[in-house]
Amino acid sequence: MSAPAQSSSSFAVASEQLLRTTLLDGLRTLLREKDWARVTMADVARQAGVSRQTVYNEFASRTGLSQAYALRLADEFTGEIGAAVAANVGDVTGALRSGFARFLASAADDPMIQSLLSGEAKPDLLKLITTDAAPIIAAASDRLEVILVESWIAIDAETAGRIARMIA
């Protein structure tokens, strides 16, 4: 009996992840077309092919949507650093150089970051990356710590945590 429950739970989790990915991908597409200040929750819903209420159910607000997008960016950016570490085994300088180059290139290409840097003022996005940045910094730090501990760098968790927080 427990196998069907796991299957049902796995389906629910996969479905939730697919919805979130579709919505955030839709937001990214919209941001390539127009500034964040002009994107509405209804726009995101139309882009993803769901109802506006579905977007609100998933993120609660534009702030929740922007935070989820920023958390996904942090995951993508730390993934770039992880890939650079994996590609530069035994070469700390090369891994750092490549990791930061990949991070900066990805950041420069991201439409949310571009929107933040251009157009009209966006107090909600500025708040997200300043006074409300703790969840983003924590997520990036956690992922970087894993990279530092589990990769060829293999430093102890305490040191990795300190370094990860400095990088993040």
Sequence and secondary structure as in RCSB ss.txt:
>XXXX:A:sequence
MSAPAQSSSSFAVASEQLLRTTLLDGLRTLLREKDWARVTMADVARQAGVSRQTVYNEFASRTGLSQAYALRLAD
EFTGEIGAAVAANVGDVTGALRSGFARFLASAADDPMIQSLLSGEAKPDLLKLITTDAAPIIAAASDRLEVILVE
SWIAIDAETAGRIARMIA
>XXXX:A:secstr
 HHHHHHHHHHHHHHHHHHHHHHHHHHHHHHHHS GGG  HHHHHHHHTS HHHHHHHHSSHHHHHHHHHHHHHH
HHHHHHHHHHHHTTT HHHHHHHHHHHHHHHHHH HHHHHHHSSS  HHHHHHHTTT HHHHHHHHHHHHHHHHH
STT   HHHHHHHHHHH 
